[in-house]
């Protein structure tokens, strides 16, 4: 299967970012999964897995509460999504358009960050980091 994105390179960037975090990037009650909303960026400066890939000049608050897969549909004709797609393809890929499999891969990394089970009192769990490496074909 041909992918546009270099999955190990993206996974290494996200894993390095997640290791610096003590909690998920989001708002709401941390103990109540149903009341927690993950965010690409928080006012406090936290960034989720996908938010860590997103430069400031691309980020828009209108992206919040939307999965990476939905961003493709919602922003395809807007300036934000194509700029992010081009940025990802040029920075982490071969410059070609993202494939459906690329977006699914990014979505899976987003789920790892967003899942309460991926975090403990010390930060991201080793199993979550292993899962990210496995998705990228690194193990």
C-alpha positions in Angstrom: 0.0 0.0 0.0 1.3 3.5 -0.9 1.1 6.2 1.7 1.9 9.9 1.3 3.0 10.3 4.9 6.2 9.0 6.6 4.4 7.3 9.4 7.5 6.6 11.6 8.6 10.2 11.4 5.1 11.4 12.4 4.9 8.9 15.2 8.4 9.9 16.6 7.3 13.6 16.6 4.0 12.8 18.4 5.6 10.3 20.8 8.2 12.9 21.8 5.4 15.4 22.4 3.2 13.1 24.4 6.1 12.1 26.7 6.3 15.8 27.7 2.6 16.0 28.7 1.2 15.2 32.1 -2.4 15.1 30.9 -4.6 15.0 27.8 -5.0 18.3 26.0 -8.6 19.4 26.6 -11.3 20.9 28.8 -13.7 19.5 31.4 -13.5 17.1 34.3 -10.5 14.9 33.9 -12.1 12.1 36.0 -15.3 12.0 34.1 -14.6 10.7 30.6 -18.0 11.7 29.2 -17.5 15.4 30.3 -14.0 15.7 28.9 -13.4 17.4 25.5 -10.1 16.9 23.9 -8.7 20.0 22.1 -6.0 20.5 19.5 -4.9 23.4 21.6 -5.8 24.7 25.0 -5.6 28.2 26.4 -2.9 26.9 28.7 -0.7 25.9 25.8 -1.3 22.1 25.7 -1.6 20.4 22.3 -3.0 17.1 21.4 -1.2 14.6 19.2 -2.5 16.2 16.0 -2.2 19.7 17.4 1.5 19.1 17.9 1.8 18.6 14.2 -0.1 21.8 13.4 1.9 25.1 13.1 0.4 28.2 14.7 -0.3 29.8 11.3 -2.6 26.9 10.4 -4.4 26.4 13.7 -7.9 27.9 14.0 -10.2 27.6 17.0 -12.9 26.6 14.5 -11.2 23.2 14.2 -11.9 22.3 17.8 -14.5 19.6 18.6 -13.8 18.0 15.2 -11.8 14.9 14.5 -9.0 14.9 12.0 -11.2 12.8 9.7 -14.0 15.3 9.9 -11.7 18.2 9.3 -11.0 16.7 5.9 -14.8 16.9 5.1 -15.6 20.1 6.9 -12.7 22.2 5.7 -11.8 20.7 2.4 -13.0 23.8 0.5 -11.9 26.2 3.3 -8.3 27.6 3.4 -7.4 25.9 6.7 -7.6 22.3 5.8 -5.8 22.4 2.4 -3.0 24.4 4.0 -2.7 21.7 6.8 -2.8 18.9 4.2 -0.1 20.6 2.1 2.0 21.3 5.3 1.7 17.6 6.4 2.5 16.3 2.9 5.5 18.6 2.4 6.9 18.2 6.0 6.1 14.6 6.8 5.5 13.0 3.4 6.3 12.9 -0.3 4.5 16.1 -1.1 1.5 14.2 -2.6 -2.1 14.4 -1.4 -2.9 12.6 1.8 -4.5 9.2 1.2 -7.5 7.9 3.1 -5.1 5.5 4.9 -3.0 8.5 6.0 -6.0 10.2 7.5 -7.1 7.0 9.3 -3.5 6.7 10.7 -3.7 10.3 12.0 -7.1 9.5 13.4 -5.8 6.5 15.3 -3.0 8.6 16.8 -5.7 11.1 17.8 -7.7 8.4 19.5 -4.6 7.3 21.5 -4.2 10.8 22.8 -7.9 11.3 23.5 -8.5 8.0 25.3 -8.6 8.3 29.1 -7.1 4.8 29.3 -3.9 6.1 27.6 -3.1 8.3 30.6 -2.3 7.8 34.3 -1.1 10.1 37.1 2.4 10.3 35.6 1.3 11.1 32.0 1.0 8.9 28.9 1.2 5.2 29.5 3.9 3.0 28.0 1.2 0.9 26.3 -0.2 4.0 24.5 3.3 4.9 23.3 3.8 1.3 22.1 0.5 1.4 20.3 1.6 4.6 18.5 4.8 2.9 17.4 2.9 -0.2 16.3 0.5 1.9 14.2 3.6 3.4 12.5 5.1 0.1 11.8 8.1 0.8 14.1 7.7 -2.5 16.1 
